[in-house]
């Protein structure tokens, strides 16, 4: 489960730009995350719990935030 407000805002903006078409809005959100963020950004998820989901299952953690700085073009130096 993802509780990140920025993802919700992205969905609502895509929904508005697609004139209420939920399928196209979801596709645009997936494209943004899978195509852009995975390839160009260093994607990090902040995990947390909420009381609502804490005793529901064996893994109560949810994604409460996303941090995605651009990848730096660094090459690892040789040890030898």
C-alpha positions, 0 to 999 in steps of 0.5 A: 500500500502506498500512502504518499500524498505526491503519488495521489496528487499525480493521479488526480492531475493525470485524471484531470488531464485525461478528462476523468478517464481512470484507465488512462490516468493510471497508465500515465502514473505507471509510465511516470514511475516505471519509465522515468523514476526507475531509469533516471532517478535513485528511487527510495521508499520510506516505510512506516506503519499506521495503527489501522494496519498494525494488527491486520496482517503479518506485515503491517508496513506501508509506503508513506513516502517516496524520495527520488533524486536524479541518479548521478553519473558516477563510475566506481573506481577500481581497487587495484 
